[in-house]
Amino acid sequence: MINFIICEDEPELLKEYKNQIDKFMMKYDIDYKCHVFDCYNKKWKRAIKEIKGFKIYLLDIRTDEGSGIDAARLVREEYDDWVSMIIMISGYAEYKYEALGKRLMLVDFINKLDHSEQKLQDALLICMKHYDNKYKCLRYTYKNVAYNIEFKNIIMVEKEMDSKRCMIHAEDGDYPIQGSLNEVLERLDKRFFKCNRAVAVNVEQIQSYNFTKNVVIFKNGEEFKETSRSKKREMFNHVRGVV
């Protein structure tokens, strides 16, 4: 789920941004929702804290209650959210360097008066590339059940012995999937490392790897000791991030 959080105090522009998002998202088979606000009041602050999932903010630089710069600072510094994407939109071009100089990791600062529609589409495309890298999903059907599992939640994939299926071990449970381990890996990305003939681990789920003891500790506290001897050095380098 992608959550677009829009704050704009001009009703026509608010409607226009939502229409542009709807148009943009027609190209993607992804669930999304637009949350709209006209100022940075308590309702807005409560919402950004409670809304879960990937967030893309479109923030007006000035409203009757608060500024977009202060709102972005709240997201980044107070809520410690450095993953969500923030696009600043304003008719006041003089605020651009102030906004970009605050080191708030903005995707873009868009001038409402300067080809804003095309620039918003370009900024949304950047956001989607980030989403694809971090929030890709494995979608498949097994025995008439449809599955949609985010890559980042998968801890490991294990080939079942004497079977034509694998088991996906995720943060919220285990899920069967038809095919060999190599076939499943073809549907995943480079964060998954095949550490022996039957198991591939999600390197981003690893908290530590002890090369000497050959022990992987995942972020959920579970241990894994079955990395093959020929893969130990490669596992070590993957966890170190030097591959």
Secondary structure, DSSP 4 states (H G I P E B T S, - for coil): -EEEEEE-SSHHHHHHHHHHHHHHHTT----EEEEEESS-SHHHHHHHHH--SEEEEEEESB-SS-BHHHHHHIIIIIS---SSEEEEEES-GGGHHHHHTT---EEEEEETTSSHHHHHHHHHHHHHHHHHHHH-EEEEEETTEEEEEEGGGEEEEEEPTTSSEEEEEETTEEEEEES-HHHHHTTS-TTEEE-SSSEEEEGGGEEEEETTTTEEEETTS-EE----GGGHHHHHHHHHT--
